[in-house]
Amino acid sequence: MHVSSLKDDWYEYRSRQNRLVGRKNRRTYMLGDQVEVQIQNVDALRHQIDLAVLLPEGEEEGVEDGIEKGSPTVDAGSEDRGD
Protein backbone atom coordinates (compact mmCIF):
# COMPACT_ATOMS: atom_id res chain seq x y z
CA MET A 1 0.00 0.00 0.00
CA HIS A 2 1.26 3.43 -0.87
CA VAL A 3 1.00 6.29 1.65
CA SER A 4 -0.85 8.37 -0.96
CA SER A 5 -3.82 6.02 -0.59
CA LEU A 6 -4.38 7.32 2.97
CA LYS A 7 -6.92 10.01 2.08
CA ASP A 8 -8.30 10.89 5.55
CA ASP A 9 -5.37 13.13 6.54
CA TRP A 10 -1.91 14.36 5.56
CA TYR A 11 0.61 11.89 7.00
CA GLU A 12 4.19 12.65 8.05
CA TYR A 13 6.87 9.98 8.33
CA ARG A 14 8.76 10.11 11.62
CA SER A 15 11.98 8.25 11.01
CA ARG A 16 13.10 7.97 14.65
CA GLN A 17 9.82 6.26 15.56
CA ASN A 18 9.37 4.48 12.21
CA ARG A 19 5.74 5.57 11.98
CA LEU A 20 3.34 7.67 9.95
CA VAL A 21 1.40 10.25 11.96
CA GLY A 22 -1.66 12.16 10.71
CA ARG A 23 -1.36 15.92 11.13
CA LYS A 24 -5.01 16.55 12.02
CA ASN A 25 -6.41 13.30 13.39
CA ARG A 26 -3.13 12.06 14.98
CA ARG A 27 -3.85 8.51 13.73
CA THR A 28 -0.64 6.48 13.52
CA TYR A 29 0.53 3.62 11.32
CA MET A 30 3.63 1.51 11.85
CA LEU A 31 5.13 -1.32 9.83
CA GLY A 32 3.39 -4.51 10.94
CA ASP A 33 0.15 -2.83 12.07
CA GLN A 34 -2.92 -4.83 11.08
CA VAL A 35 -5.45 -2.86 9.06
CA GLU A 36 -8.57 -3.80 7.14
CA VAL A 37 -8.42 -2.95 3.45
CA GLN A 38 -10.73 -2.84 0.48
CA ILE A 39 -9.63 -3.81 -3.03
CA GLN A 40 -9.90 -0.73 -5.24
CA ASN A 41 -8.49 -2.03 -8.51
CA VAL A 42 -6.79 -5.09 -9.99
CA ASP A 43 -4.46 -4.82 -12.99
CA ALA A 44 -3.68 -8.36 -14.17
CA LEU A 45 -1.23 -7.17 -16.84
CA ARG A 46 0.90 -5.27 -14.32
CA HIS A 47 0.34 -7.83 -11.54
CA GLN A 48 -0.81 -4.99 -9.32
CA ILE A 49 -3.61 -4.67 -6.74
CA ASP A 50 -4.61 -1.26 -5.37
CA LEU A 51 -5.87 -1.27 -1.78
CA ALA A 52 -7.51 1.34 0.47
CA VAL A 53 -7.50 1.31 4.27
CA LEU A 54 -10.91 0.94 5.91
CA LEU A 55 -11.27 2.95 9.10
CA PRO A 56 -12.43 0.99 12.16
CA GLU A 57 -16.12 1.31 13.01
CA GLY A 58 -16.81 4.48 14.92
CA GLU A 59 -13.73 6.21 13.50
CA GLU A 60 -14.90 8.44 10.70
CA GLU A 61 -12.87 11.21 9.12
CA GLY A 62 -12.79 14.47 11.04
CA VAL A 63 -13.86 15.44 14.52
CA GLU A 64 -17.03 14.43 16.35
CA ASP A 65 -18.36 15.85 19.63
CA GLY A 66 -15.29 18.09 19.94
CA ILE A 67 -12.94 15.12 20.29
CA GLU A 68 -10.38 14.36 17.60
CA LYS A 69 -10.55 10.82 16.26
CA GLY A 70 -7.55 8.52 15.85
CA SER A 71 -4.82 7.01 17.91
CA PRO A 72 -2.99 9.22 20.40
CA THR A 73 0.73 9.64 19.79
CA VAL A 74 3.74 10.76 21.79
CA ASP A 75 3.81 14.34 23.06
CA ALA A 76 5.03 17.16 20.83
CA GLY A 77 8.34 17.33 22.72
CA SER A 78 9.56 14.10 21.14
CA GLU A 79 8.69 14.87 17.50
CA ASP A 80 11.11 13.89 14.77
CA ARG A 81 13.74 16.59 14.29
CA GLY A 82 14.53 15.63 10.67
CA ASP A 83 17.21 12.95 10.56
VOKELO-414679 format. One line per field, with one value per residue (C-alpha): residue in three letters; x, y, z; residue number from 1. Coordinates in steps of 0.05 Angstrom, whole numbers. Example, Ala and Ser with C-alpha at 12.3 -4.5 7.8 and 13.67 -1.06 7.14 Angstrom:
<rs>
residu <- c(ALA  SER)
x <- c(246  273)
y <- c(-90  -21)
z <- c(156  143)
num <- c(1  2)
</rs>
This chain:
<rs>
residu <- c(MET  HIS  VAL  SER  SER  LEU  LYS  ASP  ASP  TRP  TYR  GLU  TYR  ARG  SER  ARG  GLN  ASN  ARG  LEU  VAL  GLY  ARG  LYS  ASN  ARG  ARG  THR  TYR  MET  LEU  GLY  ASP  GLN  VAL  GLU  VAL  GLN  ILE  GLN  ASN  VAL  ASP  ALA  LEU  ARG  HIS  GLN  ILE  ASP  LEU  ALA  VAL  LEU  LEU  PRO  GLU  GLY  GLU  GLU  GLU  GLY  VAL  GLU  ASP  GLY  ILE  GLU  LYS  GLY  SER  PRO  THR  VAL  ASP  ALA  GLY  SER  GLU  ASP  ARG  GLY  ASP)
x <- c(0  25  20  -17  -76  -88  -138  -166  -107  -38  12  84  137  175  240  262  196  187  115  67  28  -33  -27  -100  -128  -63  -77  -13  11  73  103  68  3  -58  -109  -171  -168  -215  -193  -198  -170  -136  -89  -74  -25  18  7  -16  -72  -92  -117  -150  -150  -218  -225  -249  -322  -336  -275  -298  -257  -256  -277  -341  -367  -306  -259  -208  -211  -151  -96  -60  15  75  76  101  167  191  174  222  275  291  344)
y <- c(0  69  126  167  120  146  200  218  263  287  238  253  200  202  165  159  125  90  111  153  205  243  318  331  266  241  170  130  72  30  -26  -90  -57  -97  -57  -76  -59  -57  -76  -15  -41  -102  -96  -167  -143  -105  -157  -100  -93  -25  -25  27  26  19  59  20  26  90  124  169  224  289  309  289  317  362  302  287  216  170  140  184  193  215  287  343  347  282  297  278  332  313  259)
z <- c(0  -17  33  -19  -12  59  42  111  131  111  140  161  167  232  220  293  311  244  240  199  239  214  223  240  268  300  275  270  226  237  197  219  241  222  181  143  69  10  -61  -105  -170  -200  -260  -283  -337  -286  -231  -186  -135  -107  -36  9  85  118  182  243  260  298  270  214  182  221  290  327  393  399  406  352  325  317  358  408  396  436  461  417  454  423  350  295  286  213  211)
num <- c(1  2  3  4  5  6  7  8  9  10  11  12  13  14  15  16  17  18  19  20  21  22  23  24  25  26  27  28  29  30  31  32  33  34  35  36  37  38  39  40  41  42  43  44  45  46  47  48  49  50  51  52  53  54  55  56  57  58  59  60  61  62  63  64  65  66  67  68  69  70  71  72  73  74  75  76  77  78  79  80  81  82  83)
</rs>
